[in-house]
């Protein structure tokens, strides 16, 4: 038994929008993280920009 039509559409739209984004937002990181700590995120791809807000 498949997904109901509206859930199938929502899932498809979610998958499509996920492929259009190349950003990873991570919250609740420690303020004293250093560049070498960013290696934890290497498996998600190359980090081109890191923004830290307080």
C-alpha positions in Angstrom: 0.0 0.0 0.0 1.5 3.3 -1.0 1.4 6.7 0.5 -1.8 8.8 0.2 -1.5 11.2 -2.7 -1.0 14.3 -0.6 1.8 12.7 1.5 3.4 11.4 -1.7 3.4 14.9 -3.2 4.8 16.4 0.0 7.6 13.8 0.1 8.4 14.5 -3.6 8.5 18.3 -3.1 10.7 17.8 0.0 13.2 15.6 -1.9 13.3 18.1 -4.7 13.9 21.1 -2.5 16.6 19.2 -0.6 18.5 18.6 -3.8 18.4 22.4 -4.7 20.1 23.5 -1.5 23.8 23.3 -0.8 23.6 24.7 2.7 23.9 23.0 6.0 22.6 24.8 9.1 23.9 23.6 12.4 22.7 25.0 15.6 23.9 24.8 19.2 27.6 24.6 18.5 30.1 25.7 21.1 31.3 29.2 20.7 34.9 28.1 21.1 35.0 25.8 18.1 38.1 26.1 16.0 38.8 25.4 12.3 39.9 21.9 13.0 36.6 21.2 14.7 34.9 21.9 11.3 36.4 18.7 10.0 33.5 16.9 11.6 31.3 18.3 8.8 33.6 17.2 6.0 31.4 14.2 5.2 28.7 16.6 4.1 31.0 18.3 1.5 33.5 21.1 1.3 32.9 24.1 3.6 33.1 27.3 1.6 31.7 29.6 4.2 31.2 29.4 8.0 29.1 32.0 9.7 28.9 32.2 13.5 26.2 34.3 15.2 25.9 35.1 18.8 
